[in-house]
Amino acid sequence: MRHSLAGALIMGLLVTSPVGQITSKQGDALSALEQRMVEVAARVRPAVVMIQASLLTEETTMDVLREHFAEAGLDDLIREEYSTLHEHWLSQPWLIPREESLGSGVIVDARGLILTNSHVVEDYNSFFITLLDGSIRPARVIGLDPHSDVALLEITHAEGEEFPTVPLGTSADLEVGQMVMAIGTPVEREFSHSVSTGIISAIGRAFELTDFDNLIQTDCAINPGNSGGPLLNLEGELIGINTALVTTTGSYMGLSFAIPIDQVIHVMEQLLTEGRVQRAFLGVHIQDLTPDLASALGIEATQGALISSVAADSPAASVDLQPYDAVISCNGEPVTSSNDLKHRISSSLVGSSVALGVERAGETHEVVVTLAELTEDLITNNGQRRTPPPSPPPLDPESFGIEVADYSPELCTLFGLDPKNPGTGVVVETTAPGSYAAILGLLPGIRVLEVNQVEVHSVDDYRAVLEDSGSDTVLLRVVNFWGRDQLLTLRRGQ
């Protein structure tokens, strides 16, 4: 069923017609294909998220600002913009991100489970996701696997809330030429939930991206920020997680890559149940068996995985596998390449047995080998797990992320306000580290004029409005550091 629509289009285009004209049958096929793409995009986009990952540290806010401004060659600007602000908040840690990452993700469970890439989140400790409607939620990392570049997040503080999801498909029967769709946030936040389409250019691609490459190559337009977003078939099923592009310019050049969904599901299930990924280990170095190598070795098979070396004391050594052996099948299924065998072994259960068809010097025999566990010291340095950065202090689930105070001569001096005419409202005195308020820049010294469209003139006013509303969301009108009025929303517990 997945290929019927594209097939109808191809058959329609084969009907001869005068140059420059489209037959009624061709037009119907094109319209049906266009409508299918519109329907898939409309159904799936609500389940795609933009991921904003930040690295918060115990370095002071001033230290982080100085470094950012120095890198931009704007050393003097920081003194001009922040000269009126006291060390009260410039000396506080955790408030300003040292680094930030922008990526994409896809919700695969109504509770708020999100699939994305490991490289989007692995070096960060603060996560917020943005939904299609613009609403923002905090998230936490459940688990990640740098070796496959897969990570699993969960939307937090969402008790009782259900989210739209994308159904999981399969990557087992993908075909070159099949039409696909990608959705994500290329380059900038303003371009979130962008849709691009294309075809599968190749399957089973391998290059130095992850330790276990078995990638889908497409010509969907993918740019930085698309990482972690979904690759979909024309049924709207998730068939891959977009992960990389090959480029000489830093942007799209027609070579985009996604991790097959069957591989992603294998990783996700282990992250959910075990908190880590176990991989099976055979103990060989392998390369593709080419016709030329087969001829030189007297091997009849023309495709498979050729063993170049065998590790001592490995499962392969225990069954007398040797260099120059060609592995041509695994559990009765043909092995098409070295990458194919690597994927089959790594996705097998540790301790399970596999039957390998091996050709040696023109003779074929079967060996049954019990697989061991692949440990970190046996994996290349390409995807080595790093120590995760420490997290900022947890936020009070009842807090909106800020504490306000009435004006006083001390606060006016602290934040550079005119004590004779500080302005109306109340002033932010503290901002919770790692909170969304901090991400928005709602830092100490900001004046709050209104809460839920009600003017506030004291802390008592502020608290009374919050108590009267009883809501987990609050709307603020504030005056930012540049003297401009700004409307912001905060949610309790984030």
N, C-alpha and C positions, 0 to 999 in steps of 0.2 A: 504493500500500500504506500510505503514511503516514496517509491520511485515512480508511481503511476502518473503523477501530475507532470513531473519533468519529462517522462516518457511521452505523454500526450503532446507536450510542447515540441519535442524533437520530431515526432512523427508528423505533426502539423507543418513544421518548417520544411519537411521533405516534399510536400505537395508543390508541384510546379505551378508558377504563376508569373505573370508579366513582371519585368523588372520594375521595382518601386511600388508594387502593390502587395497587399496582404490579403490572403483569402479569408473568408468568414471563419473557416475552421481554425486557421492560425490565430486570428483575432480572439476567438473564444478561448483558445489555449493560453494565450498571453494574459488575457483578463483573469482567467481562473488562477494562473500562477501568481499574478500580482495580488489578487484577493487573498490567496493563501498566505503570502508573505505578510500582508497587512494584519491578518488575523493572528498569526504567530507572534508578531511583534507586540500587538495589543495585549495578548494573553500573557506573554512572558515578561515584558518590561517591568511590571509591578514587583516581580520577584528578584529583580537584579538590584544590587546595592552599590553605592560608591563607598569605598573604605578610606577613611582618613586615619592614618597611623602616625603617632607622634612618639618621639623619644624624650621623655622628661627625666631630668637628672637632679642630683643634689647640688649642682653648681648654682650659684646665685643668679638671679635674673639679670643683674648688671653684667656679670661675666658672659652670659650667653648673648646678650644684646651687643656687647662690645665685639665679640667674635663675629657675629653676623654682619655688623656694620663695617668692621675692618675688612672682612672678605669682600664686601661690596665697594670698598674704597671710600667709605663715608664716615670716617672716624670723627669728623667735626660735627656731623649731623646728630649723633647720639647726644653730644653735650648740649646742643641747642634744643632738641626735642624733650630731653629728660632732665634738664638742669633744674627744673622746679620741683622734681619729685624727690622726696626724702628716701633715705636708705630703708625706710619702713618696709617697702615692698621690693625695692631693687635688691635688697640683701636676702630676700626669701628664695628658697630653692623650689624646684618642681613646677614653677608657674609658666615658664616660657619654653616651648619645645626646642631642643637642640637640633633635632632633625625631624623631618616629616616625610611621609610617603603617601602617594595617592594611588589607589588601585581599585579593583572591582571585585565583586563576589556575587554568588547566586544562592538564594534561599532554597534548601532542599527538604526542609521539614517545617511544618506550620508553627512549631515551638520557637523557631528562629535560628535554626542551624544553618550556617553559611559555609559554602565551599569557596576557597580562594587559593592563591599561591602562597607557599611558604615565604618566598622572597618579598612578598608584600608586607608581612607582619613580623618576621623573625627577629629583627633587630630593634623592635619598638616595644613600648610598654603601656601605651594609652591608645584606645581604639574607639572611634565613633563611625557609625554607618548612616548613610543618607538614603532614604527610600525615594521612590519615584515621585511621591506627592510632596517631597521636600522635608518631611519630618525626619528627625535625627534621633538616634538611639545609641547608647553606649554598648560596647561589645567586649567579650573576653575571648582569649584563645583557649580552646579546649585541648588542642594538640596540633603539632606540625611535624612534617617529615621533610627536611631539606633535601634528602636524597632523591625524592620523587617530585619535589617542589609543590607539595600539597599541604594545605592547612585547613583546619576546621575551627570556625568561630561560632559563638553563640550570642545572640542579642540578650543583654541583661536587663533586669528590672522590667520584665515584660510579662509578669504573672497574669494568666488568663487571656492574654492577647494572642491572636493567631495571625499569621502572616501568609501572604500568597507564596506559592511554591512552583518550582519547575519539575515536571516528572522526569525520572531518570530513564534514559534509553539504554542502548547497548552500542559498543564500538566494535563488536565482533564481526559484523557483516557490512562494514563501511566499504564503499567502492569509490575508486578514483573517478572524478567527474560528477559525483553527487553534489547537489546544491545544499549549501549550509548558510547559517546566519550567525553573526557574532554581535554581542551587546556589551557595552562597557563605558568607561569614562576616559576617553583619549585625551591626553595632554593636560587639560585644565578642568576644574570643577564645573565650569559653565557648560561643558560638553557632556555631562553625565547622561547615561542611558542612551548613548548614540548607537544606532543600528547600522551594520554593514553586512553585505551579502557576498557570496562567491561560491566557489566549488572546492571540493577536496582535490588538491593537486597531487598528493602522494600519501601513502600510509607507511608506518614502520620506520620513519626517519630517525636517524641517530646522529648527534653531534655533541660537542662538549658543553652541554647545558645542565643535565642532571646525570647522576650515576646510573640511572636505569631508563634510558631513552627508548621510547617506542612511539614517537610522536606523529600526530596528524598534521600534515602540511596543507595549508589552504591559501587562497589568494584573497581572503577577507581583509579589509583594511583594518590593521591592528597598529596601534601606536602606544608609547609609554602611557600607562594609566589603564589600559585594557587588561593588564595582567590580572588573572583570577576570574575574569568574566566568562559567561557561558558560550560554548559553541553548540548550535542547535541544528537538528534536521528539520525538514518541512512539516513534521508532525508536532513541532514545538517541544521535542524531547531533548534532554541534555545528553550530548554525545562526547563532550570534551570540555576541558577548562583551558582557556587561552593562556599561554604562558610566555611566549617570546616571539621576537621577529628577528630576521637577519637583515642588516642594513649597513650601508656605508655612510649614511647621512644622519642616523639617529632617529629617523622616522620611517614610515611605511614605504617599502619598495616591492611589495608583492609576495614576500616570503614570510608567512605567519605560521605559528605552530601551537598546537593544543595537546594536552595530555589526554589520552583516551579515557572515557568515562569508566570502562571496566577496571582499568588500573586505579583510577581515583576511588572507586567504590571499595576496592580491596584495601586501600590505605585508610579510608574513612572508617570502615568497620573496625579495623584494629585500633585506631585512635579512640573510638568510642568505647570499646570494650577493654582494651589493654593499656591505653594511654601512650602506646608506642607501637612501632611497626617492626615485626619480626620478618626476616627474609631468609629464604633457604639458600644454601651454599653448595655448589658442586665441586669447585676447586680447580678450574681450568682457565687458561687464557685462550680465547677463540677469535677467529676471524672468518669472514665470508669465504665459502668454498666457491671459487670461480671455475668456469670451464677450463681455463688454462692450468690452474692448480690441479684440478681433477685429472687432466690428461697427464701432467707430469708425475702424478702419484699413482696412476693406474686405477683411478677410482671411476666407477661407472656413473655415479650420481653427479649432477651438474649444479646442484644447489644444496645448501646445508651449512653447518658450522664446522670449520676445520680447527682442530685443537693444535695450538702452537706450543703449549707447555702445561704441565700438571703440577700442582702444589703438593709438596710432601705431606703425608699424614692427612690428606683430604679425602672426602668421599670418593672422588674420581680415582685417586690412587688406590683405594681399597678394592676397586673392581678392575684394576689393571688397564684403565684408559691411558693412552699414550699419545705423545706428539705425532702428528700426521694422521691421526684417526679423524674420520669425518662423521659427525653426528647428523644423521639424515631424517630421524624421526624421534618423536617424544610422545610416549603413551599412544602410539599408533597413528599420530598425526604428523604429516610431513613438516620438517624444519626447513624454513625457506632462507634463513640467514642467521648470522651470529647473533644479531639483535633479537631475532625471534626466539632463539634458544635461551638467551639471557632473560628475556621477559617471562618465558614459561617457567624457568627455574626459580626466579626471584618471587614469582607470584604463587609458588607452591607452598604448602605447609611445611614448617620445620619438622623433621622427623618422618615425613612421608616418603614413599618410595616412588620412583619414576622409572619407566622402561624406555631405555634409549636404543634406537636402532643405529648401529655403528658399522661403517664400512672401513675396512683396513686392507690395503693392497688387493682390492678387487673382490674381497670376500665380506659378506654382511652377516652380522650376528647381533643378538640383543643382550644387553646387560641391564640388570635391575640394581639401582643404586639408592641408598637411603641418604637423604639430604640432611646436612647439618645446618646450624644457624650461622648466618653471616654477621660477624661482629664488627664494631666500628673500626677496629684496627686493620681489618681486611679491606675496607672500602677506601677508595681514592680520596684525596684531600679536597676534591671538587665540591663535595657537599657536606663537609664535616660540620657537625652541630657545634654551635658556639654557646657559651654561657649566656642565658637570657639576661637582659638588663633588669635590675631591681625595679619594682613597681613603686609608685608614689603611695602615700598613706591612703587607706580606704576612705571613701566618702560616706558620711552619715546618710543612710537611706531616706531620712526625713528632710535632708538639707536641699536647698536650691543652689548651693555652691557659693553663696556669699553671705557675709554678715555686714549689716549697715549700722551707722552711728549718726547721732545728731551732730550738728556743727558745734565746734568749740574752738576757742583760740588755738589750742594745741593741735587739733586736726587741720585747721586752716594753715598753720605754719608747716605742718607735716606734708601737706599736699599742695602747697603753693597757692592757696585760695586767699582772696581778700577777706580778712576777718571782719571788716566793716560791711562788706556786701558779698558774702560767699555764694549767694544764689539760693533758690528755693530747693525743696526736697531734702533728701538725706544723702550721705556719702558712703560709698563702699569702703569699709574699714579693712576687711580681710576677704581673701578669695581662696576657696578650697583647692589645694593642689590636685591636678588631674581632673578637675571638674570641667563640664562643658562651659561653665562661666569663664574659666581661665582660657579655654580654647577660643572663645569669642572675644577675649581681650577685656572682659569685665573685671578690671583689676582695681586695687585700692586707689582711691582718689577720684573714681568715676562718680558723678552725681546721678542719683535716681530721682526723677521728677514725678512719675506716675506709676502706679501699680494697678494693672487691669483697668486702665483708663480712669483711675481715681487719683487725684492729686494727693501727695503725701508731704507733710511738713515736719514729721517727727518719726522716730522709731516706733512709737505707739501707733501712729497712723499706718505705718508700713505693716506691722504685725496684724493689726485689726483687719486690713483688707485681705491679707492671706488667710486669716482664720474664717472670715465671712465667706470666702469663695470655696474653701475646702477642696480645691482642685489640685491635681498633681502637675498642672501647668500654670505658669504665671507669665503675663505680658508686662514688660517694663518699657517705659520711655526714659532714656538716659541722655546725659550730655557727655560725649566722649572727650578724649584728651585734646581733640582739635576743635572743641567748642561746638560741634554739630549735634543736633538731636538725632537719636537713633532708636528704633524699635527692636527689641530683642525678646525672645521667649526662652524660658528656662523650664526644665522638668525636674520634679522632685527626685532625688537620688542619683542624678547624673550631673 
